[in-house]
Every structure is written in structure tokens, then in C-alpha cells.
């Protein structure tokens, strides 16, 4: 089976409400989308490169997509993977989209839904005042969510007060994941984490900068709850390093940081082997990446997934949208996503298509 056609695109989907982060609010998701045709089938991949989250730049990512898209028509799937391999060490994000499209074309076993499956998700808790929190948390619990993500990393005192309000309102109905998105220095991270009442808090995510291993370790040492590393983790070496830090009890992975489905599963297994708990999911992805991560979660994860970005967008990318039910993604047996061409066209930012060269 040889690649006949490849297209690389960037799309932009506005969000229903701004997604609040310590690095700035997001009002839209604008991922790259890959489409590859071979042997009468089509494969899709997706990755959003978040400025500030990663060292990967958008300019480099787009140029790499153009290079890969230009070169792979006429190649076998195995040869095309070799082309992607050449960019993967430096740009795992967009390479995950290329690998994903190739894996979908090849009928990767992880993407085959053999029987009905459900993947529980967490939901963002974004309100501040207690009366608004009562409404928000009540609605989320009614929708079936049992884990809430609370963004911190702004001002540690105000963050602590807000967490305490959320704990009072949640009252055990949902578990909290606190996420600083690298927003604290070690001193403020310690001030915040050492004062947390652990009741109902599952973990505290990425207190300090990605490369501040000393700072993150210092916060973990003083934290009243386990720390999870996210932005610091890009591969097995980072997982091993996290495993040596006391009170780092969780590591979060995303397909776009690891690259291949098989490598993602292996990395999740490595986290468990080191005595930590793996968490999976990209909260700023649309349906293609969320579907792939949900398929992996069915096989490899037993806690709330973070692949909930598709719920934040105003419109869907698929003709047969991912089903949300009782706080999670429902994957019916045999489910296979079909991209809505009209939605793709209506949200297009840029695109380039490549065909098999003439003989």
C-alpha cells in the first residue's frame, strides 16, 4: 500500500468560553490536521502546538509538515514512517499527527474498538466566587464528571483561597486536580502546596518551569498532596528522572509529546513500573487526537482522562462526533471517525496538498 495523496492543514475552532491558564486565556484551538490517502483508505492525525508549552515552534512545525507531506506520496507506509522519523526527535508534536494518520491507515490495533467502551473525563472548574461555583460544580456533577481540573499558578494566596472555596462546594462529590502550568517559582510553589488541605485533592500538577527539576522537586518535598509532572516530561529519560523524586506520584503524557501510539503505551507502562500513576490526555485537542488518546486510555489508563478539548470547541470536526455520556467519552464497538469536510473547509487557516508524482 502506497501513499497516493497527503494534505497538511491548520484549522481554527473558537471555544464556547475562554479556557483559563496561568500562561494566558485561550479563545480558540488551532491545531494542524494531517490527511493521508493510500490503498483506498484515509488516515487522519492532529496536533496543536501551544506556544510556551513546548520548545517546538509553529514555524518549524509547519515547515516540517510541508517537508513530510511533499516527500511521502508514492512511498509505502513503512517508508513514509521513516521520513517522519527524521523529524520526530526535534518536533514530536506534528510528527504525532503524521504517525497518527499512518497508524489509522494501517488499521492499528489500538484504534480498533472491538466492544463498547467508556473513558471517564475530567472537566475544568473555572468559576471563582462561591455562588458561581455552586452552579458550575452542580452542573458538572450532574453531567457525570467526578474529577475537576482547577487551574492555579497565578497568585498563591488567591489560588489557595479559591481551592478552599472549591473544596467546600464540591464537598466530596468530585476529586480535584490542581494544575499550575509552570506558574510558580519554587518559593511560591512551596507556600501554596504546603498549605493545601489534602481532602478531596488527587494531585498538584507541574508547579514550576519545565526545566526547573530542582524547583519541582522542592515543591514535591513540601507538598501535602502528590505532585504530577507534565511539561517536564517528553520521553522515557524524563519519566525515569521523575520516578526518582520523592512525592512525584503521577506523570501525565500526551500523544503529541511522545509521537507514536506504540511508544505512548510503552511510556505509560514505564510510569507504572516505576511505581507512579500514569495520566493521559490533551485538553487542547479536537476530536481526532481526543479519539486516539481515548482508544489508548481504554487499554492503558484507569483514571479520568484529560482528552476533553473537543468539548470546549463550539463546533465539531467529525460527521460522527465523539459521543459524550455520563461524564465520559463513549466509544461504540466499531466506531471509526469520519471528518466533516464542510467543517474542515469553514475553519481552514492554511493548507497544502501533495499528490503522487507522475511517472
CORKA-V633827 format. One record per residue. N is the residue number from 1. RES is the residue in one letter. PHI is phi as a letter, one per 20 degrees, with the letter a starting at -180 (none if undefined). Layout:
n->N res->RES phi->PHI
n->N res->RES phi->PHI
//
This chain:
n->1 res->X phi->none
n->2 res->X phi->d
n->3 res->X phi->f
n->4 res->X phi->d
n->5 res->X phi->b
n->6 res->X phi->c
n->7 res->X phi->c
n->8 res->X phi->d
n->9 res->X phi->c
n->10 res->X phi->c
n->11 res->X phi->c
n->12 res->X phi->c
n->13 res->X phi->d
n->14 res->X phi->f
n->15 res->X phi->e
n->16 res->X phi->f
n->17 res->X phi->c
n->18 res->X phi->g
n->19 res->X phi->e
n->20 res->X phi->e
n->21 res->X phi->c
n->22 res->X phi->f
n->23 res->X phi->e
n->24 res->X phi->p
n->25 res->X phi->f
n->26 res->X phi->d
n->27 res->X phi->d
n->28 res->X phi->b
n->29 res->X phi->d
n->30 res->X phi->c
n->31 res->X phi->f
n->32 res->X phi->e
n->33 res->X phi->c
n->34 res->X phi->d
n->35 res->X phi->c
n->36 res->X phi->c
n->37 res->X phi->d
n->38 res->X phi->a
n->39 res->X phi->l
n->40 res->X phi->n
n->41 res->X phi->d
n->42 res->X phi->c
n->43 res->X phi->c
n->44 res->X phi->c
n->45 res->X phi->b
n->46 res->X phi->b
n->47 res->X phi->a
n->48 res->X phi->d
n->49 res->X phi->e
n->50 res->X phi->e
n->51 res->X phi->f
n->52 res->X phi->n
n->53 res->X phi->f
n->54 res->X phi->c
n->55 res->X phi->e
n->56 res->X phi->f
n->57 res->X phi->e
n->58 res->X phi->f
n->59 res->X phi->f
n->60 res->X phi->f
n->61 res->X phi->f
n->62 res->X phi->f
n->63 res->X phi->f
n->64 res->X phi->f
n->65 res->X phi->f
n->66 res->X phi->f
n->67 res->X phi->f
n->68 res->X phi->f
n->69 res->X phi->f
n->70 res->X phi->f
n->71 res->X phi->e
n->72 res->X phi->e
n->73 res->X phi->g
n->74 res->X phi->n
n->75 res->X phi->e
n->76 res->X phi->f
n->77 res->X phi->f
n->78 res->X phi->f
n->79 res->X phi->f
n->80 res->X phi->f
n->81 res->X phi->f
n->82 res->X phi->f
n->83 res->X phi->f
n->84 res->X phi->f
n->85 res->X phi->g
n->86 res->X phi->f
n->87 res->X phi->d
n->88 res->X phi->f
n->89 res->X phi->f
n->90 res->X phi->e
n->91 res->X phi->c
n->92 res->X phi->f
n->93 res->X phi->f
n->94 res->X phi->f
n->95 res->X phi->f
n->96 res->X phi->f
n->97 res->X phi->f
n->98 res->X phi->f
n->99 res->X phi->g
n->100 res->X phi->f
n->101 res->X phi->f
n->102 res->X phi->f
n->103 res->X phi->f
n->104 res->X phi->f
n->105 res->X phi->f
n->106 res->X phi->f
n->107 res->X phi->m
n->108 res->X phi->g
n->109 res->X phi->g
n->110 res->X phi->f
n->111 res->X phi->e
n->112 res->X phi->e
n->113 res->X phi->e
n->114 res->X phi->f
n->115 res->X phi->b
n->116 res->X phi->g
n->117 res->X phi->b
n->118 res->X phi->c
n->119 res->X phi->d
n->120 res->X phi->f
n->121 res->X phi->d
n->122 res->X phi->e
n->123 res->X phi->c
n->124 res->X phi->f
n->125 res->X phi->d
n->126 res->X phi->d
n->127 res->X phi->f
n->128 res->X phi->d
n->129 res->X phi->f
n->130 res->X phi->f
n->131 res->X phi->f
n->132 res->X phi->f
n->133 res->X phi->f
n->134 res->X phi->g
n->135 res->X phi->f
n->136 res->X phi->f
n->137 res->X phi->f
n->138 res->X phi->g
n->139 res->X phi->f
n->140 res->X phi->f
n->141 res->X phi->f
n->142 res->X phi->f
n->143 res->X phi->f
n->144 res->X phi->o
n->145 res->X phi->f
n->146 res->X phi->c
n->147 res->X phi->c
n->148 res->X phi->d
n->149 res->X phi->e
n->150 res->X phi->d
n->151 res->X phi->e
n->152 res->X phi->c
n->153 res->X phi->n
n->154 res->X phi->e
n->155 res->X phi->d
n->156 res->X phi->f
n->157 res->X phi->f
n->158 res->X phi->f
n->159 res->X phi->g
n->160 res->X phi->f
n->161 res->X phi->f
n->162 res->X phi->f
n->163 res->X phi->g
n->164 res->X phi->f
n->165 res->X phi->f
n->166 res->X phi->f
n->167 res->X phi->g
n->168 res->X phi->f
n->169 res->X phi->f
n->170 res->X phi->f
n->171 res->X phi->l
n->172 res->X phi->n
n->173 res->X phi->f
n->174 res->X phi->b
n->175 res->X phi->e
n->176 res->X phi->d
n->177 res->X phi->d
n->178 res->X phi->e
n->179 res->X phi->c
n->180 res->X phi->e
n->181 res->X phi->l
n->182 res->X phi->m
n->183 res->X phi->f
n->184 res->X phi->d
n->185 res->X phi->e
n->186 res->X phi->f
n->187 res->X phi->f
n->188 res->X phi->f
n->189 res->X phi->f
n->190 res->X phi->f
n->191 res->X phi->g
n->192 res->X phi->f
n->193 res->X phi->f
n->194 res->X phi->f
n->195 res->X phi->d
n->196 res->X phi->f
n->197 res->X phi->e
n->198 res->X phi->f
n->199 res->X phi->g
n->200 res->X phi->m
n->201 res->X phi->d
n->202 res->X phi->f
n->203 res->X phi->a
n->204 res->X phi->c
n->205 res->X phi->e
n->206 res->X phi->k
n->207 res->X phi->f
n->208 res->X phi->c
n->209 res->X phi->g
n->210 res->X phi->g
n->211 res->X phi->e
n->212 res->X phi->e
n->213 res->X phi->f
n->214 res->X phi->f
n->215 res->X phi->f
n->216 res->X phi->f
n->217 res->X phi->f
n->218 res->X phi->f
n->219 res->X phi->f
n->220 res->X phi->g
n->221 res->X phi->f
n->222 res->X phi->e
n->223 res->X phi->f
n->224 res->X phi->e
n->225 res->X phi->c
n->226 res->X phi->f
n->227 res->X phi->e
n->228 res->X phi->d
n->229 res->X phi->e
n->230 res->X phi->c
n->231 res->X phi->f
n->232 res->X phi->f
n->233 res->X phi->d
n->234 res->X phi->c
n->235 res->X phi->a
n->236 res->X phi->f
n->237 res->X phi->f
n->238 res->X phi->f
n->239 res->X phi->f
n->240 res->X phi->f
n->241 res->X phi->f
n->242 res->X phi->f
n->243 res->X phi->f
n->244 res->X phi->e
n->245 res->X phi->e
n->246 res->X phi->g
n->247 res->X phi->m
n->248 res->X phi->e
n->249 res->X phi->e
n->250 res->X phi->c
n->251 res->X phi->c
n->252 res->X phi->d
n->253 res->X phi->c
n->254 res->X phi->c
n->255 res->X phi->g
n->256 res->X phi->f
n->257 res->X phi->e
n->258 res->X phi->d
n->259 res->X phi->o
n->260 res->X phi->d
n->261 res->X phi->g
n->262 res->X phi->f
n->263 res->X phi->f
n->264 res->X phi->f
n->265 res->X phi->f
n->266 res->X phi->f
n->267 res->X phi->f
n->268 res->X phi->f
n->269 res->X phi->f
n->270 res->X phi->f
n->271 res->X phi->g
n->272 res->X phi->f
n->273 res->X phi->f
n->274 res->X phi->e
n->275 res->X phi->n
n->276 res->X phi->d
n->277 res->X phi->d
n->278 res->X phi->e
n->279 res->X phi->c
n->280 res->X phi->c
n->281 res->X phi->p
n->282 res->X phi->d
n->283 res->X phi->f
n->284 res->X phi->c
n->285 res->X phi->d
n->286 res->X phi->e
n->287 res->X phi->f
n->288 res->X phi->f
n->289 res->X phi->f
n->290 res->X phi->f
n->291 res->X phi->f
n->292 res->X phi->f
n->293 res->X phi->f
n->294 res->X phi->f
n->295 res->X phi->f
n->296 res->X phi->f
n->297 res->X phi->f
n->298 res->X phi->g
n->299 res->X phi->e
n->300 res->X phi->c
n->301 res->X phi->c
n->302 res->X phi->c
n->303 res->X phi->c
n->304 res->X phi->f
n->305 res->X phi->f
n->306 res->X phi->d
n->307 res->X phi->e
n->308 res->X phi->d
n->309 res->X phi->g
n->310 res->X phi->f
n->311 res->X phi->f
n->312 res->X phi->e
n->313 res->X phi->e
n->314 res->X phi->f
n->315 res->X phi->c
n->316 res->X phi->e
n->317 res->X phi->e
n->318 res->X phi->d
n->319 res->X phi->f
n->320 res->X phi->d
n->321 res->X phi->g
n->322 res->X phi->g
n->323 res->X phi->e
n->324 res->X phi->d
n->325 res->X phi->b
n->326 res->X phi->l
n->327 res->X phi->m
n->328 res->X phi->b
n->329 res->X phi->e
n->330 res->X phi->d
n->331 res->X phi->d
n->332 res->X phi->f
n->333 res->X phi->g
n->334 res->X phi->n
n->335 res->X phi->f
n->336 res->X phi->b
n->337 res->X phi->f
n->338 res->X phi->c
n->339 res->X phi->f
n->340 res->X phi->e
n->341 res->X phi->f
n->342 res->X phi->f
n->343 res->X phi->f
n->344 res->X phi->f
n->345 res->X phi->f
n->346 res->X phi->f
n->347 res->X phi->d
n->348 res->X phi->f
n->349 res->X phi->d
n->350 res->X phi->b
n->351 res->X phi->b
n->352 res->X phi->b
n->353 res->X phi->d
n->354 res->X phi->c
n->355 res->X phi->d
n->356 res->X phi->g
n->357 res->X phi->f
n->358 res->X phi->f
n->359 res->X phi->e
//
